[in-house]
Amino acid sequence: MDLPYELFIASRYLLARRKQAFISMISLISGVGVAVGVTALLVVLALMTGLQGELRDRLVGAAAHVFVLKVNGLGSIDEEVAKLRRVPRVVGAAPTITGLGLIRSAGDDEFVTVKGIDPVLEQTVTNVGQSMEKGRLDALVPKPDGLPAIVLGHDLAQKLGVTLDDTVEILTAEGPLTPFGVSPQSYPFRVAGIFRLGLYEYDSSYGYINIQVAQRILDRRRPDFIELRVDDMFRAREVADSLPSVVGAEYRAQDWADLNKSLFQALWLEKMAMSITIGLIVMVAALNIIASLILLVMEKTRDIAILKTMGSSSASIRRIFMFQGLIIGLMGTTAGAMLGCTLIYVLDRFKLINIDLEVYQISHVPFRLQPLDFLVVIVAAVAICFFATIYPSRQAAKLDPAQALRYQ
């Protein structure tokens, strides 16, 4: 199949001769600039998308999708759980009590967030049961003899220097009232398990105990709230908004996205800012394309005039230089896309970028390139390169052959 002659001439102009070697070098630099810009943009988008997705998955795995409160306090646990399980899209419900304390061991003392749970129901709303490194979450079920059990986060257990069947003490502020104020109480526990959710906040400061034990040591008569899990985490807000109309106006609900709104908003803003900043690389490459085409038009003035005298229309001349700019843009975009995808695979496969665990909650950066992000980057890069060809090609099309050949 024969190429359109405009495309044939455009491709020939890209092959440097001695006189146009400098112009072709500018074109090469322009293509490399487009490739670098596309590569960097794909890697950054994959980085931010992976980081956001990994944090979201781990947060939702460690906590529930929806948290439900009741204005006048929750009633019977069994009745409340049964009522909320009947809400459309809800697949799990579990009561929870939380409080703060100081946990002591022979090795060290650390602050701890005590979470009282029903070990059976908790596994229907969070991934704690599937994240046990040692022991089982079912070990929190009360036994008639022996110490009450506690399940600790991996990092917290390391700080305390404890393992399975070791004894720890939890000191809480809820104690008997004395003439000198509230007297803190100390309660012994047996370490029955160690979990690792992959979130530093939970692994370093959370301890799970049975909800009945939590009511006693934290002086609570009722659960603080009930956690819900829905069949689609992205429909959690819809379920939370529908609860007052479904189960009663006295119920209040908040979903996981609302609780972590500031975190994901900051990540989204960072993603946009980095994308815009790195996208300027493609803009600079487009300016180089404009410069190379303008220089080529000036160099090829005689050729353009001859083409016009042979019957080529202004539209054909315009297409020649548009094709040339598009070839540069397409080659650069293709090379950048291939290099970017390769880098993303290598960086994610071998976990090459480590980050501060205490800041980002995860130890390494995962890379996830969404098809939509990839498509937007490719289309945007080609579009920018195309628009860069408009001015030089119009100038070439306006050339008067009589003026160009007058002194030839």
N, C-alpha and C positions, 0 to 999 in steps of 0.2 A: 504494500500500500504506500503510495507516494505521500510525502509530507506536504502540507501547504507551503508555498514558497516563502511566505513570511516567516514561518517557523524554521525553515531551512537556512534562510539568511541570518536569522537571530542566532542560531546555533553556530554558524560559521564565524560570526562576530565574537563569540566567546572564546574561540581558538586563537590565541595570541600570535600575531606576527611581530616582527621587530619593531615596527612603528607603534603598535598598540600594546606592547608588553606591559607598560605602566598601567594602562587602563584595565587590562585583564587582571593585573595584580590587585587593583582596587576591587574588582568584581570578586576575586577569590577571597579577599579579606571580608567583603560584605557577606559572602556565603558562609564563611567561618563564623562571623558575628551572629548570623541568624542561627546557626547550629548551636553555638554556645548558649545563646539566649533561650532557645527551646529546651535544651538539655537542663539548664539551671532551673527554668520554670517548672518543668515536669518533676524534677527531683524535689523542689521545695513544696509543690502541691502534694506530692506523695508523702513527704515527711509530715506536713501539718495534718493531712487527712489521716495518716496512720496514727499519729500521736493523739489526735482528737478521738478517733475511733477506739483505740486501745484504752484510753482513760475512760471513755463512756462504757465500754464493755465491762471493764473491771469494777467501775463504780456501781453499775447496775447489777453485777454479779455479787458484789459484797453487800449491797443494800437492796431494799425492795423497790418496786416500780412506783408504788403509791403508798403514802402514809396517811392514815385516817385518825382523826380526833373526834371527840364528842363533847358538845358544849357542857353538859352536866355530868360528864364522866362516863366512862364505859361501864356497861352492866356485866352480866354473866359472860364469861369468856366464850363458853360453848355457844350461847345464843348469838353473840355478836359475830363470831366467826361464821356460824351457819348463815346468818343474814347477809353478810358481805360476800360469801361464796356464791350467793344466788344472783349477784349483780352480773349483767352481761359482760363477757370477755375476762372476768376474774377467774383465775385457775388456782390460786392459792391465797391463804390468809393466815396470819400468825400474830398473836399478841406479843408485846415487847415492853420491857421496862429498862430504862437506862439511868445510870448514875455515875458519879466520879468517886474514886477512892485512891488509896495508896496501897500498893502490893509489896509485900516483904518476902524475902527469901534469905537463905544463909549467905547468898552472894551479893545482893544489892537490894535497894528500894527503888521503885519506879511508880509514877502516876499511872493509873489505869482507868479506862472507861469500862465500867461493868455493864454488861448487857444481859438481862434476864430473858430467857427464851423458853418456848416449848420445843424440845429437841426434835420432836416428830414433825410438828407444823412448820418449824423454821426451815426445814429442808424443802418445803413447797414454795418458799418465797425468795430464798437466797442460795448462793452456791457454797456456803460454808461446809456443808456436809460432804461435798465433792472435793473440797480443798484441804482435807485433813492429811497432814504428813505423818502423824503418829496418832494412834488411838482412833476413837469413833465419837461422833457427836451424840450418839445414843447413850454414851456413858454418863450423860448429864441426868438421865432418868433417876429420881431419888431412890435410894436403897435404905432399908430399915436400919442397917448398921453401917458404921464407918463414916468418914468425913464426906461432906458434900463435894461434888466434883466441879472442876473448872477447866475450860479449854482456852489455851493462850495462843496469841499470835506468835509466829516464828521468831521475829526480831525481839519481841518482848521476852520470850523464853530464853533467848540467848543473853539478853542483858541481865536477866535474873540468874542465869546459870542453872536452870532447872530442866528436867526432862520428865518422862512419864513416871507417875507414882511418887514424885517428890511432893513435899508439903510447902505450901505458901500461906501467908496470912494477908487478908484484906482489911484495911483500916478505913472505916467510913465515918462521915461526920454525923450520921443519924444514930444517936445513942440516948441513953437516959439523961433526963434533966437533973442537974445537981445545983447546989447553991452557987457554984462557980460557973454555971452555964451547962451547955450540952457536952457530955463526956463522950469522946470518940470510942467506938467499939471495934475490937479486932476479932476477925472470924477466920478459922483455919480452913483450908481447902486442899484437896488432893488433885494434882495435875493429871487429868484424864485424857488429854489430847492436845495436839499442837497443829494449828492450821496455817496455811499460807495462801492468802488470796491474791498476792501480787501487788497489793496497795500498801505502801509504807504506813499510811495513816492507821490502817486496821491491823497490819501485822506487828506494829511496834507499840500499840497502846490499847488494844481491845482484849477483854477476857469475857468469855461466855459462861454463864451459869444457868441453872434451872430457874424458871420464872418464880416458882414458889419460894425458893431460897432468896431470890432477889427481893421479893416482897418483904421478907423478914429483915434482911440486913439493910435495906434502903428505906424501910418504914413506909411502904406503899400498900394501899389496900386494893388498888385496881391497876391494870396495865396503863402505861402512859399513852400508847396508841396501838393501832393494829396495822401491820404491814400487809400489802396486797401485791400479788404478782399477776400480770395480765398476759394474754396470749401473744400480744404484740407490743413490745416496749415503746414503740413510736405512737401507740394509741393510748398511752398512759394518761396524757392530759385530758383526752376525751372522756376516759373513765372517771378521772378525778372530778371533772366538771359536772358529770351526770349524777354523782352520788347523792347530793342533797335532794334531787327530784326522785331518785329511785328508792332510797332507804330512809329519807327523812331530812328535814331542814336543819336538825341539830347536829348533823355530821359535817365535818370540815375535812377536806382532803388536799394534799399537795403531792405533785408528781416529782419524779427524779430530775427532770429537766429544769423545773422551777427551783429546786433546791440547789442545783449546781449551775444556775444561770450565769453567774458572774464568771465562772471558770470557762465555760464554753463560749461565752461572748468574747472573752479576752483571747482565746485561741482563734476564734473566727477573725477578729480584728488583726491579729498577728499574721494570719494566713493571707488576708487581703493586702496588708501593708507590704509584706515580703513579695507577694506576686506582682504588685504594681511596681515596686522598686526594681526587681529583676527583669520585669517586662520592658523596662527602659533600654535594656541591652538590645532587644529586637528593634526598638525605635532607632537606636544609633546605627545598627546595621542597615536599616532602611534608608537612613540619610546617606550612608556610603553608596547604596544602590543608586540613589538620585545623583550623587556626584559622579559615579562611574558612567551613568547613562548620558549625563550632560556632556562630559568630556568625549564620550563616544560620538555623540551627535556632532560636536564641533569637529572631530577628526574625520567623520564620514560625510561631511557636507557635500563633497563632490559625488560620492556614491549615491546619496539620497537624490541629488539633482538628476543624475543619469537615470535612476529608477523612475523618477517622475516623467522625464522626457520619453521614456519607453512605455508610458501608459499606466504606471502604478498610481493608484489613487492615494489621497491623503490618509484615508482609513487604513490602507495597506501599510503605509509607512508607519502609522501610529501603532499598528499591531506588531510590527517587527520589533520595536523597542519595548512594547509591553511584554511580548513573549520572552525577550531577553531578560527583563527584570523578573518575570515569573519563573524562568528556568533557574536563576540564581536563588530565588526564594524557595522553590520546591526542593532543590538539591540541599540547601542548608537545612530546611525544615525536616526533610527525610533523614539526613544524617543526625540531626539533633534528636529526633524522635527515637532512632535506633540506639544512639548512645545513651539517651536518658533512660530508656526502658532497661538497657543492660545494667547501668549503674544502680537503678532502683532494685533490680533483682539481686545483684551482688550485695548491696548494702543491707537489704532485708534478710537475705538468706544467711549471711555470715554475721549478722548483728554487729556491724563494724563501728557504729556510733553509740557510745555509752553516755548517759546523762546522769545528773545528780538525782539519786533515788528519793531524797528527802524533799526535793522541790517538785518533781514531775510525777512522783509516785511509781514510776517504772524505771527499770535499770538500763534499757536501751531503746533506741528510736525504731519503731516499726515503720515500714514504708508501704503505703497502699495507694495505688494510682487508680482512681475511678475512671471508667470509660468516658463519662461526661467531661471531666477535667481534661483528659487527653484530647478529646475532640475539640474542645474550646481552644486549647493552646494551638493545635495544628491549624484550625480555621483562622484564628486570629493572626498567627504568624504569616500565613499565605496572604491574608487580606491586607496586612500592613505592607508586605512586599508589593502587592498589586497596586495599592494606592501610591506607593513610591514611584511607580512607573508613569503615572498620569502626566505630570508636568513635563518631563523630558520628551515623552512620546508626542505630546501636543506641539511642543516646540519643533520637533523634527517634521511633523506633518505640515506646519505652517511655512516651511522653507520654500522660498521662491527659486525655482531652478535657473531662471535667467540671471538673477543676481549671483547665485552660487557659481555659475559657469563663466561669468563675464571675464574674469581674469585668469581662467585656466588655460 
